[in-house]
Amino acid sequence: MKKIILIICTMFALSANAKTELITVQGDHGKLDVKIQTPDASTKCPLLVLCHGFSANKEGKLFDCIVDSVNKKGIAVLRFDFNGHGKSEGRFEDMTVPNEIEDAKSILRYASSLPWVTGIAMGGHSQGGVVTAMTSGQLAAKPETDIKPISAVVLLAPAAVLRDDALRGNTFGKIYDPKNPPSKIEMGNGKALGCNYIRTAVNLPIYETAMNYQGPECILHGDADRIVPYTYGQRFHYLNKQSEWHMMKDADHGFGNQEEQVAHLVSDFLVKAFK
């Protein structure tokens, strides 16, 4: 009984010290909506920056599970909406992978300025995984003085297929001429993809950039992913000898019903990486 009471008291103390902060950070196409969740507001700790996918936002079960798991391990999380997504400013039709990379760098600059942050990891799902891989690769090749070095990288079903989709002229079933894309491609739900997304996507050096980062890396992909075949994630693993590869059996693109398992793998990896 005493042991149970002690565990409950410890859990209460952890939750009592936890803090959630809502702020905005200036990005490439306007202000970015940001949520920071720290396990203990009174102590310094490492930080995981999470990047969401195409037409998604910073909320959702996958990210919620990751936040909960890593917070319990003493790691804070910063998640945000890219330009044209969620509560951030900007138009969806102006969004491109390159300007999402600039958004990510703006977030990393802000995170690097926080006095309580002892180290920074990046993680991303789907297109956010591509942004994470390319941003960490760019910063490894050309460090920026106002951004702390990336200590670890987490890629969740990274959508490197987006370049091949653009070259084929087929993005989420919407057909177009990749050499002469229309000014807008209606995607449904009131969202339209701008032609600059296609024009930049066909020339993205995704793997060539990502391979510049050779630090700790955790890559997870479902073998039932029908949006991004797992071979696209596996290729990132082959490019980094320090990476670990997790094939999630029967998992779809969003890791449905396996979010908690993914979260535990991510938190265990980050604990090792931040040692």
N, C-alpha and C positions, 0 to 999 in steps of 0.2 A: 504493500500500500504506500509506504514512504517513497519507494522508487517511482511509482506512478505519479504521486503528487509532485515529486521533483521534476519529472519529465514535463508535466503540465505547466509547472511554474516556469521552467526554462523556455518552453514554447511561447508562453505568454510574454515573457521578457523580450524574446526575439521580436515578436509581433508588435510589442509596445514601442520598441526602439526603431522599428521600420518606418520609412518615410517615402511618400510619393509626392513628387513635385512636377507640376505642369508649367511649361515655359514655351517660348518661341525662340527660334534661332534664324537669323537671316540666311537664306539659301540662294541658289543660283537664279530662281524664278519667284522670289518672294519669301515670306516668312514660313518657316517649317514648324509644325506642331510637334512638341516633344513631351514625352513622359519619362521621368527618371524615378526608378524604384531602388532604394538603398536598404540593405538589411539592418543597418545600424547607423543612424544619422550622426552618432557621436565619434565614430572611428574612421580611419582611412581604410580604403579597400580598392581592389581592382574593379574595372568596369567593362561590361560587354555592351557593345553597340550593335543593335539589331536592325537589319534592313529588310523590309517587306517586299513582296513580289509585284508583278505587273497587275495593275488595276485593283490591288488590294490596299490594306492600310496596316497600321501598327497594332491593331487589336486582333483578337481571335484566339482560339483554344491552343494552337501550337505555341504561339509566343507567350500566352499566359502560363502554360505549363513550364516553359523554359525559364521564365522569370521566377516562378515559385521555386523551382529546383535549384537554380544558381544562387538565389537570395539565401536559401537555407545553407549554402556552402560559403556564405560570406562575400559573395560577389554581387555588385550592383549591376543594374541594367538600364541602358538608355535606349528607348525605341522612339521612332519618329515616322511621320508621314512624308513621303517624297513630294516634290512639287506636283500639283495637279491631282493629288490623292488625299483621301481622308479629310482632315481639317486644315491641311496646309494650303497656302495660297498658290496661285498659278493655274493654268489650264491644262487639262489632261492632254490635249492635242499638241501642246508645246513640249511635252515630256520626251526625252531621249535618254538612252543609257549614258552618254557622255555628260549630260547635265545632271543626271542622278549621281554620277561619280562626284561631280562638283558639290552637290548637296551633301553627300557623305563626308567629303573633306571639310565642309563648313561645320558639320556636326563634330568631327574629330578635333577640329581646332578648339571648339567650345569645350569639349570633354577634356582636352589637354590642359585647358586653363583652370580647371577645377582643382583646388588645393588638396582635396581629399582623395583624388584618384592616383593610385600607385602604379597602375599599368592598364593598358587598353587592349581588348580583343575585339575583333569584328566578326559578326555572323550575319548570314543572309539566306533567305528562302527564295527559290526560283530565280526571277530576274534580280532580286536582291542578292542572291548568291553570286551572280555574275558581277554585279556592282562591287560586292565585297572582295571577290577574287582580283578584279582589275584594280581596285583602289589600293589594296595591300601590295599588289605587284608594282604599281606606279610608285608608291612611297618607298618600297624596298630599293627600286632602281634609282630614285631621285628623292631622298629624304627632304622633308620640309621642317624648318627650324621650329615652327609653331605647332607641330603635330608630334606627339609622342610616338616612338616606334611601336608598331603593331606586334604585340607579344604572342598572339595566337589568332587563328582563323577557323571559323566554322561554316561549312557550306552545306545547305539543306536542299537537296534536289536542284542544284544549280542549273539554270536554264540556258546553257550555252547553245542549245538548239535554236535560239532566237535568231542567230546569224543565218543558219541554214534555212529557217522559215522565211526570212526576208529575201534570201537569194532565190528561193522557190516561188516567191510571190504568194505566200499563204500563211497568214498569221491568225491563229485561232479560227481557221475555216474561212476567213475573209480573203478572197482572191483579188490580186492586183498585178500590174506590170511592175516588177522591181526596178526596171531601168527607167521607167517613167511613171512613178506612183502618183495617184491623185493627191490633191491638196489635203483631203481628209478621207479617212476610211471609217465608216460607221461601224462601231463595235457592239452596239446595243447598250441598253441601260443609259441612254443619253450620252454615251462617251464616243468620241471620235479620235482615231489615231492620226497624228499629223504626218505629212510626207517626210519631214526631217527624221522621224524615228526610223523609217525604212532606209533613207539615204545614209544614215550613220550606221545602222545595224549591219548592212551588207559589207562594210569595211572594218568591222570591229576586230581588233587583234586580241581576242579573248584569252586564249591559251598562251599566246606569245607574251602577253603582259603578265598574266597570272603566275607564270613560271619564275618570275623574278623574286617572288616571295618563297623562301625556302625554310621558313620557321615551322613551329608546331601547327598542324592543320588536321581538322577532323571533318570528314566528308561522309554524309549520310544520304542514301538514295533508296527508294523503293523499287523492288523488282517488278511491281505491277503499275509503275508510273506510265500512263499512256500519253501524257503531255510532253514530258521530257524523258526519253529512254535512259535507263541507268548508265549506259555506256558514256553519256556526256559527263556524268559525275565521276565515273571511273577514270576518265582521262586526266582529270585534275590530280587524282591520286598518283597516277603514273609519273606525273611531272614533278612531284615533291617527295623525296625520300623520307622526309620527316612526317609525312601525313599518315593518318590511319583511316581505313576504309570500312564503312559499315553498310552492308547490303541488308535492307529491311524487308524481310519476307512478307509478301502479299501487301506491302504498303503502296498506296497510291501517291499522287503528286503532293497532296497535302498531309500525308502520314495519318490519314483518318483512322481513329481508334488506336493509334500507336503513339500519340503525342507524348504521353508520360514516359514511355520507353525512350523516345528520342531525347526528351528533356534530361533524363538521368544520364544518358550517354554523353550529352553535351556538358552537363555540370561536372561529371567525373573527369572528362578531358580537360576542362578549364582549370580544375583544381591542380592537376598535374602540370599544366602549362604555366601556371602562375607561381609555381614553387620556386 
